[in-house]
């Protein structure tokens, strides 16, 4: 930025008067960030990934009527290694969470997550179900939430525009995928599906709570002699037939 007529730029760099209107003083971040973000915001490739009825609306959004090519997002990729955006479109069950996290870990940085619909964001009408996760944000970082049950194509496009606005605010100097010490970068632990879904990040809490309530070994319990009432204990062991 230059200040014409004063001979100064930003108050600290002296610029001759004859060059005041021709010299542009900036830094690398201000010069590269707009071009860097402009290229990324207009080439976000979503992953071909659908879970439930919200996926039907996502498919409609990709049709010619809505023309996602206006935003550079029409190229849905069939592999996570070529995708930039994961759209969680539908009900997230406990059986699917390990696969979702595994696919997210295979996506290269920068990568984004859009939670589409009430089920993906908070469980929706199935929140109290024994097999439904009440929000994918318990396992993955979500960048944009799109409400609705299911959201219309217009709502999804609005969420994609919101994602573009978020990308515009990012900087190369502070991007987490360029910083090895950033806790949000890297791989996310894949949950373990057994009798229930176990988040391995909470194993310490699970062990501490389990230690407060010790459970007898099922083998020892099966081998132990069951207690009998007094009248049964005093009865003869066998009866001789007459």
C-alpha positions in Angstrom: 0.0 0.0 0.0 1.4 3.4 -0.9 0.4 6.9 0.3 0.6 9.3 -2.6 1.9 12.8 -2.0 3.5 12.0 1.4 6.5 10.1 0.2 5.9 7.3 2.7 4.4 3.9 2.5 2.8 2.5 5.6 4.6 5.2 7.5 7.9 3.5 7.6 9.2 3.2 4.0 10.2 6.3 2.1 9.1 6.4 -1.5 10.0 9.3 -3.8 7.1 11.4 -4.9 7.6 10.6 -8.6 7.2 6.8 -7.7 4.5 7.1 -5.1 1.7 6.0 -7.5 3.8 3.3 -9.2 5.3 1.3 -6.3 3.3 -1.3 -4.5 4.9 -2.4 -1.2 3.6 -5.6 0.4 4.9 -8.9 1.9 4.9 -12.5 0.8 1.8 -13.5 2.8 -0.3 -10.7 1.3 1.0 -11.4 -2.1 0.6 -15.2 -2.1 -2.4 -15.8 0.1 -5.0 -14.3 -2.4 -3.6 -16.3 -5.3 -3.2 -19.4 -3.2 -6.7 -19.3 -1.8 -8.3 -18.3 -5.1 -6.8 -21.4 -6.7 -8.0 -23.7 -3.9 -11.5 -22.3 -3.4 -12.3 -22.8 -7.1 -11.0 -26.4 -7.3 -12.5 -28.2 -4.3 -13.1 -31.8 -5.4 -15.7 -33.7 -3.3 -15.4 -37.4 -2.5 -18.1 -39.7 -4.0 -19.5 -40.7 -0.6 -23.1 -41.0 0.5 -24.7 -42.5 3.6 -28.5 -42.1 3.5 -31.2 -39.9 2.0 -29.1 -36.7 2.1 -26.9 -38.3 -0.5 -29.9 -38.2 -3.0 -29.9 -34.4 -2.5 -26.2 -34.3 -3.0 -26.5 -36.2 -6.3 -29.2 -33.8 -7.4 -26.9 -30.9 -6.6 -24.3 -32.4 -8.9 -26.7 -32.4 -11.8 -26.7 -29.9 -14.7 -29.6 -27.9 -13.2 -27.5 -26.6 -10.3 -24.2 -26.5 -12.2 -21.5 -27.0 -9.5 -18.9 -26.2 -12.2 -19.6 -22.5 -11.4 -17.7 -23.2 -8.1 -15.1 -25.6 -9.5 -16.7 -28.5 -7.5 -18.2 -30.6 -10.2 -15.4 -33.2 -10.2 -16.5 -35.8 -7.7 -13.6 -38.2 -7.2 -14.0 -41.9 -6.6 -10.8 -42.1 -4.4 -10.0 -40.2 -1.2 -6.4 -39.6 -2.4 -7.7 -37.2 -5.1 -10.5 -35.5 -3.0 -10.4 -32.3 -1.0 -13.9 -32.4 0.6 -15.8 -35.1 2.4 -19.5 -34.5 2.5 -21.1 -36.5 5.3 -24.5 -36.9 3.7 -26.7 -39.0 5.9 -27.1 -41.0 9.1 -23.8 -42.0 10.6 -24.0 -45.4 12.2 -21.4 -46.9 14.6 -20.6 -49.5 11.9 -19.7 -46.8 9.4 -17.6 -44.5 11.6 -14.4 -46.5 11.4 -14.7 -46.5 7.6 -15.4 -42.8 7.5 -12.4 -41.9 9.6 -10.2 -44.3 7.6 -11.2 -42.6 4.3 -10.6 -39.1 5.9 -7.1 -40.2 6.8 -6.4 -41.1 3.2 -7.3 -37.6 2.0 -4.4 -35.3 1.3 -4.1 -31.9 3.0 -5.7 -29.5 2.8 -8.9 -31.4 3.4 -12.3 -30.3 4.6 -15.5 -31.9 6.0 -19.0 -30.7 5.4 -21.7 -32.1 7.7 -24.9 -32.3 5.6 -28.2 -32.7 7.3 -29.5 -33.2 10.9 -28.4 -36.8 11.1 -24.8 -36.2 10.3 -24.7 -33.1 12.5 -26.5 -34.4 15.6 -28.1 -37.8 15.0 -31.4 -36.3 13.7 -34.5 -38.4 14.5 -32.4 -41.4 15.1 -30.3 -39.9 17.9 -31.6 -42.2 20.6 -30.9 -45.3 18.4 -28.5 -47.8 19.8 -26.5 -47.9 16.5 -26.4 -44.2 15.6 -23.7 -41.6 16.4 -25.0 -38.3 17.5 -22.7 -36.2 15.4 -19.7 -36.9 13.2 -17.9 -34.0 14.9 -17.1 -36.4 17.8 -14.6 -38.1 15.5 -13.7 -35.7 12.7 -13.2 -31.9 12.6 -16.2 -30.4 10.8 -15.7 -27.1 8.8 -19.3 -26.4 7.7 -22.7 -27.5 9.0 -25.7 -27.6 6.7 -29.0 -28.0 8.5 -32.1 -29.7 7.1 -33.7 -33.1 6.9 -32.7 -33.5 4.2 -31.1 -30.2 3.0 -32.2 -29.0 -0.4 -29.6 -28.5 -3.2 -29.8 -24.7 -2.5 -28.8 -25.3 1.1 -25.9 -27.5 0.1 -24.7 -24.9 -2.4 -24.9 -22.3 0.4 -22.7 -24.5 2.5 -20.2 -24.9 -0.3 -20.1 -21.1 -0.6 -19.5 -20.8 3.1 -16.6 -23.2 2.7 -15.1 -21.0 0.0 -15.4 -18.0 2.4 -13.5 -20.0 5.0 -10.8 -20.9 2.6 -10.4 -17.2 1.7 -9.5 -16.4 5.3 -6.7 -19.0 5.5 -3.0 -18.1 5.2 0.0 -20.0 4.1 1.8 -18.8 7.2 -0.7 -20.3 9.6 -2.1 -23.2 7.7 -2.1 -26.3 10.0 -1.1 -28.7 7.2 2.3 -26.9 6.9 3.0 -27.1 10.6 4.1 -30.4 12.0 3.3 -29.4 15.6 -0.3 -28.5 14.9 -2.7 -30.9 16.8 -5.3 -30.8 14.0 -2.9 -32.1 11.3 -2.0 -35.7 10.8 -4.0 -38.9 11.1 -7.0 -39.3 13.3 -7.4 -42.5 15.3 -9.8 -45.0 13.8 -12.5 -46.1 16.4 -12.8 -49.7 17.3 -16.1 -51.4 16.7 -16.8 -54.2 19.2 -19.9 -54.7 21.4 -20.0 -50.9 21.2 -18.0 -48.1 19.4 -14.8 -47.3 21.3 -13.0 -44.0 20.7 -9.4 -44.9 21.3 -8.7 -41.3 22.4 -10.8 -42.0 25.5 -9.2 -45.2 26.5 -7.6 -43.5 29.5 -11.0 -42.3 30.8 -12.5 -45.8 30.1 -9.8 -47.5 32.1 -10.2 -45.1 35.0 -13.9 -45.6 35.2 -13.6 -49.4 34.8 -11.2 -49.5 37.7 -13.8 -47.9 40.0 -16.2 -50.8 39.4 -14.2 -54.1 39.3 -16.0 -56.9 37.7 -15.5 -60.6 38.7 -13.9 -62.8 36.1 -16.6 -64.7 34.1 -14.4 -67.8 34.3 -14.1 -67.6 38.1 -17.8 -66.9 38.4 -18.7 -70.0 36.3 -16.4 -72.3 38.4 -17.6 -71.0 41.8 -20.1 -73.2 43.7 -23.4 -71.4 43.9 -24.7 -70.8 47.4 -27.7 -72.9 48.4 -30.5 -72.3 51.0 -30.1 -73.9 54.4 -32.8 -76.5 53.9 -31.3 -77.6 50.6 -27.8 -77.7 52.0 -28.9 -80.0 54.8 -30.7 -82.4 52.6 -29.2 -85.8 51.8 -27.0 -85.9 48.8 -28.8 -89.0 47.3 -32.0 -90.9 47.9 -32.0 -94.7 47.9 -35.0 -96.1 46.0 -37.2 -98.3 48.1 
